[in-house]
Every structure is written in C-alpha cells, then in structure tokens.
Amino acid sequence: MEHTTSLDETDRRILKILQQDSHLTVKELAARVHLSPSPVFERQKRLEREGYIARYMAVVDAHKVGNGIMVLCNIRLKQHSQGLIQEFMDVVQGIDEITECYNTSGDYDFLIKVYAQDMKSYQQFMLNTLGKIDCIGSLHSIFIIDETKNTHGVPIP
C-alpha cells in the first residue's frame, strides 16, 4: 500500500496497459502513454526494480492444453500449528496441478486452485497427491462450471 504514493498517473497507465498486454514493445507502450520510448523504458525498469511488476507471463488456455476441469479446494489442517502450516505451504510449492494457494480465515485454512484433465484424473490427484499430505484434516472441492471473469489483473487505483 505504501508504494502507491510514489506512482504518478503515467506509472499507473503503464501498469494498466502492461497487465492487458505485457508483450508490447517499449515503442508501442510509449505511444499509448504519449511519451517517448526512453523515459517509458526507464519507468518500466523502475517499476520492475521496485517490485510493482513482479514478473511477465503468458496466460495459457487450460482447455487447449488438456485441463478440462478447474477445482477450488478449501483445505482444513489437522491443527493450527506453525509447523503444520509451514509443512503444507512447502508441499504445495512442488505440486504442479495446484496453481494458486491462499491462506484464509474462517472455516478453512487454505484455498487452492487445481487443474485436472477430467474427473477421473482429479480423483487420482485427490487420492495420490492430496491424500498423502499428512497435515490435511479435511477438504471441500468446488467444481468450476464456467469462468465468467478472469482478468489475471490487479486493480490500479
């Protein structure tokens, strides 16, 4: 939150534009923010250095690469100890099918986003991967029927 005070309107426009299309050249980005390429290049590098831009990535179509279902899983750990929480967070890092993991409040401790080819492969994932994580007490799966909105972006105030 404290970093937003040093962003001017041009920085904000650069961030918004790059979230929509990070593949733009500096020249194309400069044209969109009405500056010459050199200052836009410097601004973009500063935004990267200061951590406003964490990384660049391609957004892949899950269905085209064979992931037919997306599942949100609410996870409840067996206990609320620092050791079990850290164990779960460490294990999740090495599981490719889990693309997002959030530590949450409320009835569950974590929310994970899982991609699988189909119901059978998700069942195998639950049994052979999640089922082998000792610190999990229970989980609740929510199957996504359709994705209404997924911008992959962060609002820039």
Secondary structure, 3 states (H helix, E strand, C coil): CHHHHHCCHHHHHHHHHHHHCCCCCHHHHHHHHCCCHHHHHHHHHHHHHCCCCCCCCCCCCCCCCCCCEEEEEEEEECCCCHHHHHHHHHHHHCCCCEEEEEECCCCCCEEEEEEECCHHHHHHHHHHCHHHCCCEEEEEEEECCCCCCCCCCCCCC
